[in-house]
Amino acid sequence: MKLTMNNDPHTDHDHGGQGHPARQAQLVAGLLAILPAAQVLHETEDLRPYECDGLSAYRQLPLAVALPDTAAQVQAILKLCHRLQVPVVARGAGTGLSAGALPHPEGLLLSLARLKAILAIDPLARTARVQPGVRNLAISEAARPHGLYYAPDPSSQIACTIGGNVAENSGGVHCLKYGLTVHNLLRLEVITMDGERLTLGAEALDAPGYDLMALMTGSEGLLGVVVEITVRLLALPERAQVLLAAYDDIGQAGAAVGAIIAAGIIPAGLEMMDNPAIRAAEAFVHAGYPTEAAAILLCELDGANEEVSQEILRVRQILLDSGATEVRTARDEAERLLFWKGRKAAFPAVGRLSPDYYCMDGTIPRRRLPEVLARIAAMSAAYGLPVANVFHAGDGNLHPLILYDANRPGELERTEELGGKILELCVEVGGTITGEHGVGTEKIDQMCVQFHPLELTQFHAVKAAFDPAGLLNPAKAVPTLHRCAEFGAMHVHANQLRFPDLPRF
């Protein structure tokens, strides 16, 4: 996430509707035949709130914004845009962190925020049927009276929508044990670019045919627009308790993560924060974190009371054996929630340390954590840019936060370069360039590092099968081979090391 409060070379307010008046007028006239006038935005000042998502360094005005409140309206809008050959970018709450919802200058921004009904909760089947604009946290709040909850919990769960979670295959602090969004879905209702409505998946445990629901999940709005989602609900655990372990050495904290998993224990959550992140979160939330520690681990265990009691003792000993200088167990539910509040507030808290920061998102094998953290520290020193680390340690999903000042000439560019190097490091050690934030606009060049041209060609074929005209969220997530050829001129392709006989760009 590039949070930029100042002037930025990526910011461009001059494109959009005013540069294409005839095309805009045609689109707006068509939209007004479908929606009330209040739900069609086309004046420049009305478009500005939609010019970016959570990655605010990239900004772009669309031709228009549509605010439908029914699936039928979404279907009619897509048919209109297909007929006019107008690009469409779907948007939820705008909390995405990869510029995946950046508007197209000649296209429509389709907001799904008004489709926010919880259509049904089935306590016996343990499912909830919801519209895409429902907030992540609202699902658990609605399910709680039935003793149920929805497991994936991104840090932005108070604001992010379930539709956006599906688009990015979002994770969260409890996804180590309970899986990502894709593991907690049963069925999707999707509308294609030409207006066809599809049902993917089923309310049964499995559905016949190809697993197109999994394909749609994490596709970043390139294949279709999701208008209804059926999610799995889980029973609230009898007990949940958090251990906080402090370390004088971040490498020891990284090694402890592998030791816990190797012991056959799968925590509900296993998170790490380094000293800059600890200090920022503590000043912001007052969670009781040890501010002198080089790193802390938060390890939550949940389940039956007796099971949790036994695992608490085992994990405590593992943490001490791995070099922890202090191990604390949350005394009650209030302290457990406070420990997690500090972790989930880490991103905004780090924003108090610097005028701007850039949040990376990559994933690595757990066993490489100590090595990768050391190399990120070396890169930070070489670039002269501080890096705070906050991440889902249990599944190796890193979120290095690079601190910078966009008002200093060239500093944003250096920050982006450092961020790219970190992502390429993730690929080098056997990981991937994203864990939950998606590729969007931000990481599209690093896709050229991770994937070979033959693989990218197949990605484009999948896109063409759903959206032959390429109108849904164009120029996002999957780079063209031409773009990769330009980017690859100075990069050795990672897969070339594994498949030396394959052709180069």
Salt bridges, closest charged atoms under 4 A:
ASP12 OD2 - HIS15 ND1 3.29
GLU43 OE2 - HIS42 ND1 3.87
GLU45 OE2 - ARG48 NE 3.31
GLU51 OE1 - HIS13 ND1 2.82
GLU51 OE1 - ARG48 NH1 4.00
GLU141 OE1 - ARG135 NH2 3.67
ASP153 OD2 - HIS174 ND1 2.56
ASP153 OD2 - LYS344 NZ 3.22
GLU189 OE1 - ARG197 NE 3.10
GLU203 OE2 - ARG187 NH2 3.43
GLU228 OE2 - ARG129 NH1 3.28
GLU228 OE2 - ARG187 NH2 3.65
GLU228 OE1 - ARG197 NH2 3.88
GLU271 OE1 - ARG343 NE 2.78
GLU271 OE2 - HIS392 ND1 2.83
GLU292 OE2 - ARG279 NH2 3.23
GLU300 OE2 - HIS174 NE2 2.68
GLU300 OE1 - ARG336 NH1 2.69
ASP302 OD1 - LYS177 NZ 2.69
GLU326 OE2 - ARG328 NE 2.74
GLU333 OE2 - ARG336 NH2 2.78
GLU335 OE1 - ARG331 NE 2.95
ASP361 OD1 - HIS399 ND1 3.83
ASP361 OD2 - LYS443 NZ 3.66
GLU371 OE1 - ARG368 NE 2.70
GLU371 OE2 - ARG375 NH1 3.39
ASP405 OD2 - ARG408 NE 3.94
GLU411 OE1 - ARG408 NH1 3.67
GLU411 OE1 - ARG414 NH2 3.57
GLU416 OE2 - LYS2 NZ 3.66
GLU416 OE2 - HIS10 NE2 2.78
GLU424 OE2 - HIS491 NE2 3.45
GLU428 OE2 - ARG375 NH1 3.15
GLU436 OE2 - HIS392 NE2 2.79
GLU436 OE2 - HIS399 NE2 2.80
GLU442 OE1 - LYS443 NZ 3.36
ASP445 OD1 - ARG483 NE 2.77
ASP467 OD2 - LYS463 NZ 2.73
GLU486 OE2 - HIS482 NE2 3.06
